[in-house]
């Protein structure tokens, strides 16, 4: 397992970049605008991690998520999730299920799943490399709860 990033939702890109980039000194590694999803993702890394974050090794980063449609975040809702790259998403999800963990967003696509910690923290699991071929029971498993 490899720690990838922590995601936080932001309400103002300029204010957030001023804080994280200009004041804390983090480096912007990547930015992605999604017209369809109506959001912007900005990935930042600590200065000492910048080169590694740009490589295939991928140092842990901070993901800032800006939703284009205004939303008020309360009760920690601005904290999104932890993310980990895993070697076998199906095997890990089966292992978690076998031990009583609910798979909130099953890996239907062979690439991404979400589970929650005992304290309700969302954890994103991402398949290392290419997505695995879709297979049952995952391909037809419905979402459960929120993530």
N, C-alpha and C positions, 0 to 999 in steps of 0.2 A: 504494500500500500504506500502511496506517496501523497503527502499533503500538498494540495494545489492552491487554494485561495479561500479567503473569507469575503463574503459579499455583504455590503451594507447599502441600503437605499438612501439616496440623497435627494434633497429638494431643490438644490441650486448648484449647477455644475461649476460656475465661476467661484462661488464661495467655497465649495468643497476643494477645488483644485488649489485655491489660494492657501487653504489650511494644509492639505496633505502634501502638495507639491512644493509650493513656495515657502511655507513656514517650516514644515517637517523635513523637507528636502527629498521626498520620494520622487521617483522618476516615472513618467508616463511611458508604459511599455506598448500598449495597444489600445485602440478605441474601435468600437463597433456600433453603428447606428442601425437599428432595425425598424424600417418603415412599417412592415407588417405587424410587428409586436409593439410598436410605438414606445421604444425605449432606447437608451444609449448605455453601453457598457464601457467603462474606462478601467483598465488594469494598471495598477501602480506597483512598483517594487522599491524596496529600500535601496539606497545607493550602492551598498556593497553587494546586492543581489542582482543588479541591473543586467550585467552580461549573462549571468546564468538564467535569468528570467526570459531573455531573448533567445536562448538556445533551446534545443530539444529537451534538455534536462529540466527546465522550467522551475526556477526557485519559487517558493510560495509568494503569492501576490495578494494585494487588496483589490477587490472588484467593487467599483462604485457603480451602482445601478440607478440611472435617472429615468423615471417613468414620465413620458411626455404629458400624460393626463394628470392634472393635479390630484394629489392624494395626501391626506393627513395621516402621519404615522404616530401611533401611540402604543404604549405597553411593550416597547422593544420591537415593534413591527418593522422598524427600519433595519434591524439586523436580519439578514436573509438566511444564510446557511454556511456550513462548512463544506468543502469539496475535497474528495480524494479520488485519485486515479487508482484503479484496481486491475489485477491481472485477469480475473475471470468474474465478470459481473453476475453471470447466472449462478456460478458456484457459491459466491459470497452471499447473494440474496437467498439462496436455498439454505445455506448455513444459518443465516439470521432467522429465517422463517422457522427452521427446525428448533430454534432456541426461543421461540415466542415473540420475535420482533415482527411487527406489521410492516409490510412493504407498501408504503403509502402511494408511491408512483412506481409501478413495476417496470422492469427493463424491457418493455415491449419491442423497442427498437434495437436491442442488443447493445445499447450505448449508455443509457442514463437511467438511474433509479434514484428515488428518495426514500429515506427512512427517518425516524425521529429517535433522538436519545431518550433515556428515561425522564429527562427534564424538559422534553418537548423541543429540543434544538433540532432543526432540520439538517440532515446530512445528505449531500449529493454524492452519489457514486458514479464515476465515469469510467467506462471501459478503456483500458490502455490500448493505443493503436486504433485500428479500424473496428467499427462496430461488429459484433458477432452476428451471425445469421439469426433471424427471428426464429423462436421455437416456443413450444408450449411447455408449461402452462402460462408462460410469461406473455406471449403474443396476444392472448385474449383476456388477460387478467385486468380487471377494472381498477381504477384508482380507489384508494380508501382514505377518507379524511382529507386533511390538508397537509401541505409540506412547505 
